[in-house]
C-alpha cells in the first residue's frame, strides 16, 4: 500500500476502505509516514469529507491506538460526559457530582484547554492541592468507593488522535465534522464508559459556528457511540455568549460551587442540569422528567455539593475552598471594564472573549506556558442586558498588569451594543 495512492483517492472524492485508514493511522503513528503526506490526506478529507463508515473506522482505529481503559471492576453502568469546548464552560464540575450523587458512577478523563477554550483539568488544578495525575488504581478505587473521579487523560489514551490533532491544529484542518467527531469519540471509546452525554456547543465561541453544523456533528457522534455499543445522547447548546459569568480557572470553580449550592447563574444551571438529566435518562434511572427531578433533589438536598467535597478530598485538594473562596489563588490586579455606551449589549464574540481571558493568563499561549489560576474575567453584564455609560461590564483579574490593556482591546472588539433590547437565544 502507498500513502500517495491513498491521498490521491481521497483527493478525487472516493471512499477509503478500512485497510487504507488503518494503514494511514498505524504507519503515521510509527513515524513511517511524514507529516507532509499526513497533512495532505487530512486536507483531502477536510475538503472531500468522509462517510459514516469511514468516520466509524477512523474512530475505532484511533481509539485502539493506545490503552483501552477497562472499568469492568466498577460495578454497574459507568457514565461519562464530553463538551466540544466553550468559553466559561464549567458544566463537568457541576454535572459530575450531581450524577454521582444520583448513584451513577462517573469515571471521567478530561483534557486541558484547547485554543480559546478552557479545560476541566486546568480548572480542577486551580483548587490548592488537587491532583489530576492519579494512577489508574487510585482512579478506579475512588470511583468504586465514592462514585466519582476526574483524572487527566494519560499520554497513551488514543495517542493517534493526539498526534493527528497536533497536525490538524497547524494545518487548518480542525473544523471538519468527521475529523472532530472521530477525534472526540476515539477518546470517549478508549475511556471505557458505557453511557455518554455530549454537550455540542454552537456559536461564535464554539468550534462549530453554525447550528446546522453543530447538529450534524452531534448526530455523527451519537451514531458512532451507538454503533460501538455505547449509549450516547447529545445536547446542542449556545456558545454565542459565555456560559455563566466567570471565565478563568478559579473564577469558574467558584461559579460551579455556587451552582451546586443552587445559587449559580440561570443559563449555567439550565445547561448543566439538562445534561445531567439526559445522562441519567440513558442510564435508565427514569423518564426525562423524573431524572430532572432527581437532579434538582441532588442539588437542593446538598448531596451534590458533598460529592464535590469528597472528590476534592480524595484527590488531595483542600475541601475548605467550598466555603472559603479566599483559599483560591488571588490575582494581584483587578481592573473594571466600563461601558462607554448607553443601550443594550447586542452580542459578544465569545471566542475573542476566550482569547482575552487567555491573554490575562488563564490559558496557555504555547504548550509549555504555565497557567495563572487566578486570572480571568468576571462579567456583570451579558448579551441582552441594559447598560449605562460608566457601568461595569466585567472585572478583569491577572497577575500581569501589562496584560490588562491588550485584554481590554479584545473586549472592545468582542462586545457590541445596540439601542433596543436584542432577542436572546434559548
Ligand atoms: N476537541 C477534540 O478533542 N478534538 C477535536 O477535533 C476538536 C475538539
Boltz pocket constraint, residues with backbone or C-beta under 6 A from the ligand:
constraints:
  - pocket:
      binder: B
      contacts: [[A, 83], [A, 84], [A, 85], [A, 114], [A, 165], [A, 174], [A, 179], [A, 180], [A, 181], [A, 183], [A, 184], [A, 207]]
      max_distance: 6.0
